[in-house]
Amino acid sequence: MGTPSRRAVLGGAAGVGLGALATQAAATTPGRFSGKVVMITGATSGIGEATARAFAATGARVVFCGRRANLGREIERSIRAAGGEATYIQADVRVPDEVRHFVDGGVRRYGRLDIAFNNAGVQISAKLHEVTAGQWDDVTNTNARGVFLAMKYQIPHMLARGGHIIVNSSVGAIVGRPNLSTYQATKQAVQALVKSAALEYGAQGIRVNAILPGITDTAMIRPPGLDDATWQRALAYLGQENVDGLKKVATPAMIAQAVLGLAGDEFAYLTGACVPVDGGIAAGRRMLVPSL
Ligand SMILES: NC(=O)c1ccc[n+]([C@@H]2O[C@H](COP(=O)([O-])OP(=O)(O)OC[C@H]3O[C@@H](n4cnc5c(N)ncnc54)[C@H](OP(=O)(O)O)[C@@H]3O)[C@@H](O)[C@H]2O)c1
């Protein structure tokens, strides 16, 4: 075989580019996750809900938790009404027995566990010296210990046949932001869990990665009592002022698409990675969200 021609090399490169585009388009293609069992913590609203709906629309069987049973049951009903398969199990990720009940119950319901998206989280916004020890415990118990507990009970179900765990961290873990020290600390902590677990379980075919969303339009960042029109104006401002790259805030569906993309076989060689999906915030130098 001779040296490949310049045209063949360029053609190959173009092929890679088109392949990547095809992968993107395929992330939410119906049937893409058919037969897979996906477990999501905190899918009663926001990014978790969007991800549960997106996985279910691609044929996955989805088991999800959250504390608000009325919302959980409503989302389960609406996914099924759309032809998908989902089961809501009430669980508080701060409580070990509830997390174990959720994980084991999900596996009993669908017979296996292929993909876990450990997403449940809360945010507190206050200056460090004003955060009480109780608030610190609550946020860390949810965002860091909750992820630890989910992984602790999920991994045994993946040891025999492999699997993929994706943790929802935040771009805030790698970019400082005033008034969010407690939250950011928890999001940095889960990145350490992800990297070490990826090394511990790679030989068993378990991949562990984190996604780092940027500012996303969910209840977590929306001040209570704001009307829709004011909120839309605030979002446009937040995007313009704080998202250095794309100049807009993400929708939950955008983050869900990224999770499905990462979960796919195209990223079979990705593990121990913390992937920003943030419109370019991490690439910039600042992230200052003025109080609204
Ligand atoms: N929005 C953003 O700008 C942004 C940016 C980066 C990362 N994130 C991360 O994305 C994740 C989802 O947040 P979101 O923005 O989608 O906000 P959200 O709409 O408030 O969703 C948070 C979800 O977590 C669940 N949750 C909270 N505490 C829980 C607990 N103790 N046990 C079980 N579930 C619990 C909530 O369900 P229940 O209340 O029903 O329990 C809800 O389903 C969080 O980890 C957050 O840190 C968000």
The ligand as an ORCA input file, in Angstrom:
! r2SCAN-3c Opt
* xyz 0 1
  N     -29.754     25.106     36.415
  C     -28.455     25.351     36.300
  O     -28.027     26.461     35.902
  C     -27.453     24.246     36.584
  C     -26.125     24.427     36.157
  C     -25.206     23.423     36.416
  C     -25.590     22.270     37.083
  N     -26.889     22.139     37.492
  C     -27.240     20.906     38.208
  O     -28.291     20.253     37.549
  C     -28.957     19.400     38.497
  C     -30.452     19.539     38.308
  O     -30.837     20.850     38.684
  P     -31.879     21.716     37.842
  O     -31.168     22.919     37.371
  O     -32.561     20.856     36.863
  O     -32.848     22.229     39.004
  P     -34.264     21.699     39.532
  O     -35.298     21.879     38.486
  O     -34.439     22.354     40.832
  O     -34.047     20.136     39.713
  C     -33.442     19.569     40.844
  C     -33.885     18.124     40.926
  O     -33.172     17.498     42.001
  C     -34.116     16.874     42.835
  N     -33.654     16.839     44.212
  C     -33.216     17.848     44.990
  N     -32.945     17.407     46.221
  C     -33.227     16.086     46.231
  C     -33.166     15.074     47.217
  N     -32.748     15.335     48.472
  N     -33.525     13.823     46.869
  C     -33.944     13.542     45.620
  N     -34.025     14.450     44.643
  C     -33.680     15.716     44.957
  C     -35.395     17.681     42.698
  O     -36.510     16.861     43.006
  P     -37.401     16.994     44.342
  O     -37.425     18.439     44.730
  O     -38.741     16.467     43.896
  O     -36.757     16.128     45.360
  C     -35.367     17.996     41.207
  O     -35.918     16.931     40.481
  C     -28.449     19.802     39.874
  O     -27.509     18.872     40.342
  C     -27.778     21.135     39.597
  O     -26.776     21.416     40.530
  C     -27.834     23.080     37.249
*
